[in-house]
Amino acid sequence: MRRPAALSLLFATLSLLAGCKSPCRELSERFCDCVDRYQRTLCLQNVAARERDLEPTEEQLDVCEQRLATCNIDPDDRTTCDILRTDEGKDACGLAR
């Protein structure tokens, strides 16, 4: 009886950990919310591939975390993507140079 319960707990924990994304990936996925629907899947695949290839530093993760708080793109409201057309919005989402 204990073994099935322990296995269930292990799989539940692994599922939760697999769902965890870095703040940089979350931020990149917000940009994918703003591309045309037919390009979104490719955008998300590219984000995942870049994350596999690059290991962000703690400093970069901190910057992404800050940008997540200021980059107000709502996937259910495409009009929020308009902020990416302004200098302030680009800065808030980490796109300013």
Sequence and secondary structure as in RCSB ss.txt:
>XXXX:A:sequence
MRRPAALSLLFATLSLLAGCKSPCRELSERFCDCVDRYQRTLCLQNVAARERDLEPTEEQLDVCEQRLATCNIDP
DDRTTCDILRTDEGKDACGLAR
>XXXX:A:secstr
 HHHHHHHHHHHHHHHHHT   HHHHHHHHHHTTS HHHHHHHHHHHHHHHHH    HHHHHHHHHHHHH   BT
TBGGGGGGGGSHHHHHHTT   
